[in-house]
Amino acid sequence: MNLRARFFNFSPRINFSRLFIYGLPLVLSLYFALTVLWPAWQDYQTKKTLYEEKKALISRYQERLTKDKPKLEKELAQTKNLGEKVFVGLDPYIIISELEKDIKDIPQLNLRSFRIIKRKKLTPQVEKIKLLLVLEGDVKGLLSLLEKLNKTEKALRISRMTISSRFFRRAYIINLNLEIEALYSQEAL
């Protein structure tokens, strides 16, 4: 009976040193898991999903690039052609100097005056320049100038042409006002 009394009256003694020795590693490992491993795992998961999204995005862009590559090459060729058509120089008066060379080749036509009317930026590199040329001559000179402007490879367009004539020393002289629009760039495209 003595044994039974001891069994029912059993009160476990708490040994704090043993509890500390066995519980401390458990508490430290739990603390390490919550402060280091869990944030690292979450960071890994977010980076993994981000990587998968970027991978899908890259594959989508590669598909789009292969689909649009011929179109982009065509636009690049057009840009190179545009670079050949644009007047390139330090200032827009390069357009007038080139037109003046063409006009000097025509003996029936004289350049009386010129002026830049308007400048408009189309892109950061290209400007649209509107010029006014005042010419004097005859019909043959006008026709040869129009033929030269038509054959030129530069980007020129006659936006307005005003013709007036006068009788001077037994001949008719034509006064011609040409408004010409041209593309200009300071740097080669």
C-alpha positions as CSV (number, residue, x, y, z in Angstrom):
1,M,0.0,0.0,0.0
2,N,2.8,2.2,0.5
3,L,3.5,1.9,-3.1
4,R,0.0,3.0,-4.0
5,A,0.1,5.9,-1.8
6,R,3.3,7.0,-3.4
7,F,1.8,6.6,-6.8
8,F,-1.3,8.6,-6.1
9,N,0.5,11.3,-4.2
10,F,3.1,11.6,-6.9
11,S,4.0,15.2,-7.5
12,P,6.6,15.7,-10.1
13,R,9.4,18.0,-9.2
14,I,10.3,20.5,-11.8
15,N,13.9,20.6,-12.5
16,F,14.5,24.1,-14.0
17,S,18.0,23.3,-15.1
18,R,16.8,20.3,-17.2
19,L,13.9,22.3,-18.6
20,F,16.3,25.0,-19.6
21,I,18.8,22.6,-21.2
22,Y,16.1,20.7,-23.2
23,G,13.8,23.7,-23.9
24,L,16.4,26.3,-24.9
25,P,17.4,24.6,-28.2
26,L,13.7,24.1,-29.1
27,V,12.9,27.8,-28.4
28,L,16.0,29.0,-30.3
29,S,15.3,26.8,-33.3
30,L,11.7,28.1,-33.3
31,Y,12.9,31.6,-33.1
32,F,15.4,31.0,-35.9
33,A,12.7,29.5,-38.1
34,L,10.3,32.4,-37.5
35,T,12.9,35.2,-38.0
36,V,15.2,33.8,-40.7
37,L,13.7,30.8,-42.5
38,W,10.1,32.0,-42.9
39,P,11.1,35.4,-44.5
40,A,13.7,33.7,-46.6
41,W,11.0,31.2,-47.8
42,Q,8.6,34.0,-48.6
43,D,11.2,35.9,-50.5
44,Y,12.1,32.8,-52.4
45,Q,8.4,32.2,-53.3
46,T,7.9,35.8,-54.5
47,K,11.1,35.7,-56.6
48,K,10.1,32.4,-58.1
49,T,6.7,33.8,-59.1
50,L,8.3,36.9,-60.4
51,Y,10.8,34.8,-62.4
52,E,7.9,32.8,-63.9
53,E,6.1,36.0,-64.9
54,K,9.2,37.5,-66.5
55,K,9.9,34.3,-68.3
56,A,6.3,34.3,-69.7
57,L,6.7,38.0,-70.6
58,I,10.0,37.3,-72.5
59,S,8.5,34.5,-74.5
60,R,5.5,36.7,-75.4
61,Y,7.8,39.5,-76.5
62,Q,10.0,37.1,-78.5
63,E,6.9,35.8,-80.3
64,R,5.8,39.4,-81.0
65,L,9.3,40.3,-82.2
66,T,9.5,37.4,-84.6
67,K,6.0,38.4,-85.9
68,D,6.9,42.1,-86.3
69,K,10.5,41.7,-87.5
70,P,9.7,42.1,-91.2
71,K,7.6,45.1,-90.5
72,L,10.4,46.7,-88.4
73,E,13.0,46.0,-91.1
74,K,10.7,47.7,-93.7
75,E,10.4,50.7,-91.4
76,L,14.2,50.8,-90.9
77,A,14.7,50.8,-94.7
78,Q,12.1,53.7,-95.0
79,T,14.0,55.6,-92.3
80,K,17.3,55.2,-94.3
81,N,15.5,56.4,-97.4
82,L,14.2,59.4,-95.4
83,G,17.7,60.2,-94.3
84,E,18.8,60.5,-97.9
85,K,15.8,62.8,-98.7
86,V,16.3,65.2,-95.8
87,F,18.4,68.3,-96.2
88,V,21.3,68.2,-93.7
89,G,23.3,71.2,-92.6
90,L,24.0,73.7,-89.9
91,D,21.0,75.9,-90.6
92,P,18.0,75.8,-92.9
93,Y,19.6,78.1,-95.4
94,I,21.3,75.0,-96.8
95,I,18.0,74.3,-98.6
96,I,18.0,77.7,-100.2
97,S,21.6,77.3,-101.3
98,E,20.9,74.0,-103.0
99,L,17.8,75.5,-104.7
100,E,19.8,78.5,-105.7
101,K,22.3,76.1,-107.5
102,D,19.5,74.6,-109.4
103,I,18.1,78.0,-110.3
104,K,21.5,79.3,-111.5
105,D,21.6,76.4,-114.0
106,I,18.5,77.8,-115.7
107,P,19.5,80.9,-117.7
108,Q,15.9,82.1,-118.2
109,L,15.2,82.4,-114.5
110,N,16.6,84.7,-111.8
111,L,16.3,84.5,-108.0
112,R,15.2,87.9,-106.7
113,S,14.8,87.1,-103.0
114,F,14.1,84.4,-100.6
115,R,12.9,84.0,-97.0
116,I,12.2,81.4,-94.4
117,I,8.5,81.7,-93.5
118,K,7.9,79.0,-91.0
119,R,9.8,76.3,-89.0
120,K,7.9,73.4,-87.5
121,K,9.5,70.5,-85.5
122,L,8.2,67.2,-86.6
123,T,10.5,65.1,-84.5
124,P,13.4,66.0,-82.2
125,Q,15.7,65.7,-85.2
126,V,13.6,66.7,-88.2
127,E,12.0,70.1,-89.0
128,K,9.6,71.1,-91.7
129,I,10.8,74.4,-93.2
130,K,8.6,76.6,-95.3
131,L,10.4,78.9,-97.8
132,L,9.3,81.7,-100.0
133,L,11.2,82.2,-103.2
134,V,10.6,85.2,-105.5
135,L,11.7,84.4,-109.0
136,E,11.7,86.3,-112.3
137,G,11.9,84.8,-115.8
138,D,9.9,83.3,-118.6
139,V,7.8,80.2,-119.1
140,K,10.6,78.0,-120.3
141,G,12.6,78.8,-117.2
142,L,9.5,78.0,-115.0
143,L,9.0,74.7,-116.7
144,S,12.6,73.6,-116.4
145,L,12.6,74.6,-112.7
146,L,9.5,72.5,-112.1
147,E,11.1,69.6,-113.9
148,K,14.2,69.9,-111.8
149,L,12.2,70.0,-108.6
150,N,10.1,67.0,-109.7
151,K,13.3,65.0,-110.4
152,T,15.1,65.9,-107.2
153,E,15.4,63.1,-104.6
154,K,15.1,65.5,-101.7
155,A,11.9,65.9,-99.7
156,L,10.5,69.1,-101.4
157,R,6.9,70.1,-102.0
158,I,5.5,73.2,-103.6
159,S,2.7,74.3,-101.3
160,R,1.7,77.4,-103.2
161,M,2.7,79.0,-106.5
162,T,1.7,82.5,-107.6
163,I,2.4,83.6,-111.1
164,S,2.0,87.1,-112.5
165,S,3.3,88.6,-115.7
166,R,4.2,92.0,-117.0
167,F,5.2,93.4,-120.4
168,F,8.7,94.8,-120.4
169,R,10.7,95.8,-123.5
170,R,8.6,93.9,-126.0
171,A,8.6,90.7,-123.9
172,Y,6.5,89.2,-121.2
173,I,8.3,88.6,-117.9
174,I,6.9,86.2,-115.3
175,N,7.1,87.0,-111.6
176,L,6.9,83.8,-109.7
177,N,6.3,83.4,-105.9
178,L,7.0,79.8,-104.8
179,E,6.2,78.6,-101.3
180,I,8.2,75.4,-100.8
181,E,8.1,73.0,-97.9
182,A,11.2,70.9,-97.2
183,L,12.5,68.6,-94.5
184,Y,15.6,69.6,-92.7
185,S,17.9,68.2,-90.0
186,Q,21.0,69.4,-88.4
187,E,22.4,65.9,-88.1
188,A,22.4,63.0,-90.6
189,L,19.7,60.5,-89.8
